[in-house]
Amino acid sequence: NLKNYKMAAIGDMTNSIVHDIKNSMTVIIGFSKLIKKEELPKAKIDELVDIILRQSEQVIGQLRAVLYFARGDGSYAFDLEDIYDFYLKLENENRDTSNVDKIEMKFEFDEGLKGKKIVIDRARMNQVMLNIFSNAKDAMMGKEEKVITTRFIKNDDDKLLISIKDMGIGIKRENLNTIFEPFVSFGKKHGTGLGLAIVKQIVEKSHGEISVKSKYGEWTEFNIELPLES
């Protein structure tokens, strides 16, 4: 059954996940010892602390993803949310978070959505957005132009369309159909391959749909559609 499949898949991925966590912990411990032992300039300490924080968040994200997927959907706290308020908070929390990686975060809002509402679990929908942002940032690490554009649009079906487009390396055509399957990561240097499977789970639990399109070598765009409340 589905539960047995999930547990078997998690077992198959254990060695890879442990290896990734071990690598992160090696960095965290090594840089922590360096900060404690050496008299370093403040700028260097700040740089090392940023790396330690990113690696720590990565480990927590990996463990949370495995636990979340193994346990299933879990509980949701759905509420009627104002779209513009959700958009503003998302923008404020993410516009200035990519200075270290020199990534430009662009946000656009369709004025026709003002006053409109959706029913979501805000915390889980934030998880959806942050996961897609994280993947986008990873995809652009080797690119000169590092831009993520997030648009909130009222589409032709009278639904909320959230579009997140990055100018990264893109996804090969043959991989697009399996991108939301569990434990699919297509060569990412870290991660469990559970992120987009969980993203799809959350969006569908919110009575929405998610899709992806990409031009390999140039860009990737995720589109989330959610029903508007009258």
Salt bridges, closest charged atoms under 4 A:
ASP46 OD2 - LYS42 NZ 2.81
GLU47 OE1 - LYS44 NZ 3.84
ASP73 OD2 - LYS205 NZ 3.35
GLU81 OE1 - ARG122 NH2 2.69
ASP82 OD1 - LYS117 NZ 3.88
ASP85 OD2 - LYS89 NZ 3.66
ASP85 OD2 - ARG122 NH2 2.89
GLU91 OE2 - ARG95 NH2 2.27
GLU111 OE1 - LYS114 NZ 3.26
ASP121 OD2 - ARG124 NE 3.72
ASP138 OD2 - LYS188 NZ 3.47
ASP138 OD2 - HIS190 NE2 3.48
ASP158 OD1 - LYS154 NZ 3.25
GLU204 OE2 - LYS200 NZ 2.59
GLU218 OE2 - LYS215 NZ 3.50
GLU221 OE1 - LYS213 NZ 3.94
